[in-house]
Every structure is written in C-alpha cells, then in structure tokens.
Amino acid sequence: MQQLACTLFLFLSVFTASAQKAPADSTLKRVVKGFIIEGNKQTHNRIILREVPFSVNDTLRVFELEYKCVLARKNIFNTHLFNFVKVTPVYTDNENVFVKIDVTERWYWWPAPVFENADPNFNIWWKRRDFSRTNYGLVVYKQNFRGRNEDLYLKAQFGYTKEFKFTYKIPYINKKQNLGITLSGLYKEQDEITYATFDNERVFFRHPDKPSREEQIYAVEMPYRRGIYYTHSPKITFVKSTVRDSLSKLAPDYFGNARKKLNYLKLSYFFTRDKRDIRAYPLEGSYLRVGIEKRGLGILKENNVDLLGAVGRYKKYWKLHNRWYFAASVAGRTNLTNQIPYYLQEGLGYGDFVRGFEYYIVDGQHYALSRSNLKFAVVPNRVLDLGFGPEKFTKIYYALYLNGFFDAGHVWDSRYAENNPLANEVMMSGGLGLDFVTYYDSVFRMEVAYNRYREIGFFLHFVQPI
C-alpha cells in the first residue's frame, strides 16, 4: 500500500506542473519523501535500498542529493544483481523530492557445463594444449536466491581433478542487514599433484592406482558489513588432506616430517574497504583488503600445523582526463615462520603473478607484487539494443580499452631457491594490452609482455588486470 500511494503521488505530481528538473539554485534543500522502485520482479526492495546512502525523511541540498544518487546507482550496480540501474531524483514541489530507481534484473539461474583447464592459468595450459589436463562437469548456480541476494552454488566436476562443492551465501540474517553467513564444503581428488618446483616449473607426482591427494574443506564465514563500503569477515575453516605413502617418502617436506595426513583448523579475519565505481572493471575509486590467518588452533587431536601469516592488497584507480585512466596496486603475503610445509606455501605464479612471467612458478614464504596500468578508452562504455530476445539479454553494454602496463614482483624463499633462479630476484615486465569488457562481469584481455630477461610473450586472461 505504501509503494502504491507513493506511485500515485509521483504520477499526479508529474502531471500537475510541479518542477521536474533540479532547481537552478543547487544549494536549496529538499526532504526525501520516498522511493519508487521499478523493474525488480524478484529482488526485494530492502536489498536495493540497503545500497542507497540516504533514507526517507533525510533533508539534503540538491547538489548533495544528486551526487548521492550517482553513488546509489554505482552501489546498486555493484551488487551484481542488475544489468542496468538508473537513479533519478523527481522534484515534486519546492520542499519535497522522490527518488525513482529503475533496474533491469540479470538472469539468476545458471545451470552450466564445466570445461576448464587445470593449470594455474590459461597460458600454461595453452603452451601444452594437453586436453587430458582439463576438467568437465556441471555447475548449478542460483544467484539472488529467494530475491534476497543469496547465492546457492553446487558443483560436480570430473576429469583431471574430481571436485564436489557447495556454497550457500546469505548476505543478511538480521533486520539491520549488516550481518551475514556463508557455509561452504569441498571434497577434492587429484590423480596428479605438484610436489616441488625445479627451474621455476612444476614437478608432478602421480600414483598409478589411486588419487595422489584427497582433500576435504569446510568453512563458516560471518561477514559484518558496517555501512556500505566496509566489511569485517571472520572465518573458521577445517582442512583434512591426505597423500599416498610413496609421496610422503619422495617429498617428506610436502606436509612436513614425512607425514601423509594434514588436519587443522584455520581462523582468519579480513577487513575490506571497497569504494570502486564498478567492481567488475573499475575506472575510479579504491579497494583495500587486509587480513590475518592462523593455521592450527591447538584443538584437534591430530593438529599438526602452527602457522601465522598476514596478507594485504590495495588498489587505486584514477580518471586522468576524458578517456584516459590510470590504476596501480600493491599486494603481498608474509609468514612468521619459514618452516612451512610445501603444501601450504604460496608465492607468485598461481593467483598472483607478474605479467610476462605466466609460465613460471616462484615458490616462497613471502612475496610482494606491484602493478600499474595506463589505459585509454578506445570505445567508451556503450549500450547495444538487439531489439529481440528475453529482456535480460536484449541490451548489451560493452567497452574497449587500450593499455600500457608495468609490473614488478619479488619472492623471498629460504628453502627451495637453490633450484629456482627466479626466487629472491626482482621480476619486472612491461607491455601493451587490449581489454574487452561486457555485461555479466565478462572481461577478455589480450596482452603482449616483455620481461627483464628479454622474453616476449602473448597472453590471454579473463579477469580485470588490477
């Protein structure tokens, strides 16, 4: 009834010669009398209004209101629930204003086949083109479950790695919409695993009859979202991993002390401040994520891990002039002990890497990475109206960016550096790239990189560069 009354009031005001444009004097104040939300056939209103940085009965200057409407549009779009968002203030008289929010919902139901490479990145797989190193299966992903921005994810995967996974994410479990919970579970079998690196390339182990490694991982996370941009995320994880006797003898430091089992609890805490304009491919704003992880809490009888580490990442984006943009980032990880089982080490070459070094794995106990990009919008963000098909796919937005980049990274390794020349050395590279960005958070990157060892390579990636 309240929304109906607001709709009728807005309809009448539009046709009774009330002022529809912003007043000439932008310092004048207006009272926000209500919101009109259209296009959300599944999404609850409160999920949308959670992203608006003002409320009903707030009194705002006109320039402040219009600026906050821009922020509201970005915040709502960054929920990844909508393809298009429009937030418009409607000035009904000299004292009041309504805010109209128009959204176009995404397609939320994704039963999709799995066909992916099993290497650290696409370029390593493409170098070999070995189709035995691929995974196949089925993913069932229900986004915006129950219209409350909940995610339900189920995965059954076979091939190079057998994997069964589920995740259920509830962003808000309280009335204030600031506390959520995520439950996840994973069972994984691998016939072939990396147990060492030599000359910065992986060395593999494969058991002739049984999986080389079996893993079970279960986690509970309870993110607390303070305001719109700040999130605190405590998480507890149980890990159970087993390898074959032959591997524990071949590589006694894989789990440490020639163990064939590794069971532990991990307690982690992360703080995130996310002020990016568009999270899928940012052009302005900043992002900060820092955290601490404690592996082994002294609770399990079979607890055999005692590690403490910290990780951090900061990204900054600037609009320089018209179509010119610049971005930079720093990231790193450190551990307070060097006696880390090989299984738990993380250097560069997996999730993080220096561009131009995609073919190399650099193991270590600590690492640091910096990236920078100067880009030009060859084709600024545009919308293509196909004029046919389902509403959720009728309009497509796209953009094309040409960019130059420079990366640098360093891995500190006191255990395996003798056989891996890139460890304890500064890695640097530069190059040119072309990024194609389109809806449903899709990014396709082509890059040519030249590294400090005078190697030139052409690489493909499917995520944002920074």
Secondary structure, DSSP 8 states (H G I E B T S, - for coil): -HHHHHHHHHHHHHTTT---S--S-TT-EEEEEEEEEES-SSS-HHHHHTT-SS-TT-EEEHHHHHHHHHHHHHHHHTTT-EEEEEEEEEE-SSSEEEEEEEEEE---EEEEEEEEE-SSSHHHHHHHT-GGGEEEEEEEEEEEETTTTEEEEEEEEEESEEEEEEEEEES--STTS-B-EEEEEEEEEESEEEEEEETTEEEEEE-SSS-SEEEEEEEEE--EEETTTEEEEEEEEEEEEEE-HHHHHH-TTTTSTT-SEEEEEEEEEEEEEE--S-TTS-SSEEEEEEEEEEE--S-STTB---EEEEEEEEEEEEEEETTEEEEEEEEEEEES-S---GGG---BSSSS--TT-TT--B--SEEEEEEEEEEEEEEEEEEEE-SSS-HHHHEEEEEEEEEEEEEEEEEE-SSSGGG-TTTTSEEEEEEEEEEEEETTTEEEEEEEEEETTS-EEEEEESS---
